[in-house]
Amino acid sequence: MHEIFLDELKKLNTEYMEMGVSVNELIDQATRAFVDHDKKKAQEMVDDEEKITIGSLDIQKKALKLMALQQPVATDFRVVISILKAATDLERIGENAISIALETIRVKGNTRIPDVEEIISNMTHNVRHMLIQVLTAYVQDDSKMAKEVAIQDSTIDHDYVRARKLIVDGIEKDPSTAVASSSYFVVTRLLERIGDHIVNLAMWVVYKTTGELSELYNSSELKTI
């Protein structure tokens, strides 16, 4: 019976990883579309947004079914719970990427703030790197790596604060850019939220591997609760 459980769990892990890779690609596509003012690409992403929700629900249903039918022991139970919770955070990350695409469609005018776009590029690179790392930590049961990923969120928060200052300074110099510049506020905030959800993913890796349920505080440390 346990062999059947392990086989189904392996399939579930594979599905989770595939969803993680897809979401990671969505982040890149969304920010590229925003910076390039590519409304067509953004609309394609919005039209396809249900895939993320469907993928998450499928993982959650299979996880719940696995718990109900196989009655896993404590350690296995933690693994299933972690993937159940992590799938929800992956879904939220995907939704944030779609929201960036929606902002690309909504924005009017061609106002550009090159320094902010550079920060958006950096934030995108960093959150994508964090996501790959936390997925790797999940596969390798590496709680140390997961905690290191969580600490990296402070870099995302720092870039977010820098971007907001640059945007405000730009509006103060030229108030007529306020409406167009508001999209930069939205996109940088969404990337900051993606970083927070990746920290949650790290938390579930720690729980999966150690049984320790931890929550991030001040974007730099995990506090046991």
C-alpha positions as CSV (number, residue, x, y, z in Angstrom):
1,M,0.0,0.0,0.0
2,H,2.8,2.4,0.9
3,E,4.4,1.8,-2.5
4,I,1.2,2.9,-4.2
5,F,1.3,6.1,-2.1
6,L,4.9,6.8,-3.0
7,D,4.2,6.3,-6.7
8,E,1.2,8.7,-6.6
9,L,3.2,11.2,-4.5
10,K,6.0,11.1,-7.1
11,K,3.5,12.0,-9.8
12,L,2.1,14.8,-7.7
13,N,5.6,16.2,-7.1
14,T,6.2,16.1,-10.9
15,E,3.0,18.0,-11.5
16,Y,3.9,20.6,-8.9
17,M,7.3,21.1,-10.4
18,E,5.9,21.5,-13.9
19,M,3.5,24.1,-12.5
20,G,6.4,25.9,-10.9
21,V,8.3,26.1,-14.1
22,S,5.3,27.4,-16.0
23,V,4.6,30.1,-13.4
24,N,8.3,31.1,-13.5
25,E,7.9,31.6,-17.3
26,L,4.8,33.6,-16.8
27,I,6.6,36.1,-14.6
28,D,9.2,36.7,-17.4
29,Q,6.5,37.0,-20.1
30,A,4.5,39.4,-18.1
31,T,7.3,41.9,-17.3
32,R,8.7,41.7,-20.8
33,A,5.2,42.5,-22.2
34,F,4.9,45.5,-19.8
35,V,8.3,47.0,-20.5
36,D,7.8,46.5,-24.3
37,H,4.3,47.8,-24.2
38,D,3.3,44.6,-25.9
39,K,-0.5,44.6,-25.3
40,K,-1.0,41.7,-27.7
41,K,1.2,39.4,-25.7
42,A,-0.4,40.6,-22.5
43,Q,-3.8,39.8,-23.8
44,E,-2.7,36.3,-24.8
45,M,-1.6,35.8,-21.2
46,V,-4.9,37.0,-19.9
47,D,-6.9,34.8,-22.2
48,D,-4.9,31.8,-21.0
49,E,-5.1,32.7,-17.3
50,E,-7.4,29.8,-16.4
51,K,-4.6,27.3,-16.9
52,I,-3.0,28.3,-13.7
53,T,-6.1,28.0,-11.6
54,I,-6.9,24.6,-13.2
55,G,-3.4,23.3,-12.6
56,S,-3.5,24.4,-8.9
57,L,-7.0,22.8,-8.4
58,D,-5.9,19.6,-10.0
59,I,-2.9,19.3,-7.6
60,Q,-5.0,20.1,-4.6
61,K,-7.7,17.6,-5.5
62,K,-5.1,14.9,-6.0
63,A,-3.4,15.8,-2.8
64,L,-6.6,15.6,-0.8
65,K,-7.5,12.3,-2.5
66,L,-4.1,10.9,-1.6
67,M,-4.6,11.7,2.0
68,A,-8.1,10.3,2.1
69,L,-7.4,7.0,0.4
70,Q,-3.9,6.2,1.5
71,Q,-4.0,7.5,5.1
72,P,-0.3,8.5,5.1
73,V,1.9,8.3,8.2
74,A,3.0,11.6,9.9
75,T,6.0,12.2,7.7
76,D,4.2,11.5,4.5
77,F,1.3,13.6,5.7
78,R,3.6,16.6,6.0
79,V,4.8,16.1,2.4
80,V,1.2,16.1,1.1
81,I,0.2,19.1,3.2
82,S,3.2,21.1,2.0
83,I,2.4,20.5,-1.6
84,L,-1.2,21.3,-1.0
85,K,-0.3,24.6,0.5
86,A,2.5,25.4,-1.9
87,A,0.3,24.9,-4.9
88,T,-1.9,27.7,-3.6
89,D,1.0,30.0,-3.4
90,L,2.1,29.1,-6.9
91,E,-1.4,29.9,-8.1
92,R,-1.1,33.3,-6.4
93,I,2.2,34.0,-8.1
94,G,0.6,33.1,-11.4
95,E,-2.3,35.5,-10.7
96,N,0.2,38.3,-9.9
97,A,1.9,37.7,-13.2
98,I,-1.5,37.9,-15.0
99,S,-2.2,41.1,-13.1
100,I,1.0,42.6,-14.6
101,A,-0.3,41.6,-18.0
102,L,-3.6,43.3,-17.2
103,E,-1.7,46.4,-16.2
104,T,0.1,46.3,-19.6
105,I,-3.3,46.4,-21.3
106,R,-4.7,49.1,-19.1
107,V,-1.8,51.6,-19.2
108,K,-2.1,54.6,-21.5
109,G,0.6,56.7,-23.1
110,N,4.3,55.9,-23.6
111,T,5.8,57.4,-20.5
112,R,9.0,55.6,-19.6
113,I,11.2,55.7,-16.6
114,P,14.4,53.8,-17.7
115,D,15.8,53.5,-14.2
116,V,12.5,52.0,-12.9
117,E,12.4,49.6,-15.8
118,E,15.9,48.5,-15.0
119,I,14.7,47.8,-11.4
120,I,11.7,45.9,-12.8
121,S,14.2,43.8,-14.8
122,N,16.3,43.2,-11.7
123,M,13.3,42.3,-9.6
124,T,12.1,39.9,-12.3
125,H,15.5,38.2,-12.5
126,N,15.7,37.9,-8.8
127,V,12.2,36.5,-8.1
128,R,12.6,34.0,-10.9
129,H,16.0,32.9,-9.5
130,M,14.4,32.6,-6.1
131,L,11.5,30.5,-7.4
132,I,13.9,28.1,-9.2
133,Q,15.9,27.8,-6.0
134,V,12.9,27.1,-3.8
135,L,11.7,24.5,-6.2
136,T,15.1,22.9,-6.1
137,A,15.0,23.0,-2.3
138,Y,11.7,21.3,-2.4
139,V,13.0,18.4,-4.6
140,Q,16.2,18.0,-2.5
141,D,14.5,18.4,0.9
142,D,16.9,21.2,1.6
143,S,15.5,23.4,4.4
144,K,18.8,25.4,4.6
145,M,18.5,26.4,1.0
146,A,14.8,27.3,1.5
147,K,15.7,29.6,4.4
148,E,18.4,31.2,2.3
149,V,15.8,31.9,-0.4
150,A,13.6,33.5,2.1
151,I,16.3,35.9,3.2
152,Q,16.8,37.0,-0.4
153,D,13.4,38.6,-0.3
154,S,15.0,41.6,1.4
155,T,16.6,42.4,-1.9
156,I,13.2,42.4,-3.6
157,D,11.9,44.7,-0.9
158,H,14.9,47.0,-1.3
159,D,14.4,47.3,-5.0
160,Y,10.7,48.0,-4.5
161,V,11.4,50.9,-2.2
162,R,14.0,52.3,-4.6
163,A,11.5,52.1,-7.5
164,R,8.8,53.9,-5.6
165,K,11.2,56.7,-4.8
166,L,12.2,57.1,-8.4
167,I,8.6,57.1,-9.5
168,V,7.6,59.7,-6.9
169,D,10.6,61.9,-7.9
170,G,9.6,61.6,-11.6
171,I,6.0,62.7,-10.8
172,E,7.2,65.6,-8.7
173,K,9.3,66.8,-11.7
174,D,6.5,66.3,-14.2
175,P,3.0,66.0,-12.6
176,S,1.5,65.2,-16.1
177,T,3.2,61.8,-16.0
178,A,1.3,60.8,-12.8
179,V,-1.4,58.6,-14.5
180,A,1.0,56.8,-16.8
181,S,3.5,56.3,-14.0
182,S,0.9,54.7,-11.7
183,S,1.4,51.5,-13.7
184,Y,5.0,51.3,-12.4
185,F,3.7,51.5,-8.9
186,V,1.4,48.5,-9.6
187,V,4.0,46.3,-11.4
188,T,6.7,46.8,-8.8
189,R,4.2,46.1,-6.0
190,L,3.1,42.9,-7.8
191,L,6.7,41.7,-8.1
192,E,7.2,42.5,-4.4
193,R,4.1,40.3,-3.6
194,I,5.6,37.5,-5.8
195,G,8.6,37.6,-3.6
196,D,6.4,37.2,-0.5
197,H,4.7,34.2,-2.0
198,I,8.1,32.6,-2.8
199,V,8.9,33.1,0.9
200,N,5.8,31.1,1.7
201,L,7.0,28.4,-0.6
202,A,10.2,28.3,1.4
203,M,8.2,28.0,4.5
204,W,6.5,24.9,3.2
205,V,9.8,23.3,2.3
206,V,11.0,23.8,5.9
207,Y,7.7,22.3,7.2
208,K,8.0,19.4,4.8
209,T,11.6,18.5,5.7
210,T,11.7,19.3,9.5
211,G,8.1,19.6,10.7
212,E,8.9,23.1,11.8
213,L,6.2,25.6,10.8
214,S,7.8,29.0,10.3
215,E,6.7,32.4,9.3
216,L,8.9,35.2,7.8
217,Y,9.2,38.5,9.6
218,N,11.0,41.7,8.4
219,S,11.8,40.0,5.1
220,S,15.0,38.5,6.5
221,E,14.3,36.0,9.2
222,L,12.1,33.0,9.9
223,K,10.4,33.1,13.2
224,T,9.0,29.8,14.6
225,I,5.3,29.9,15.5
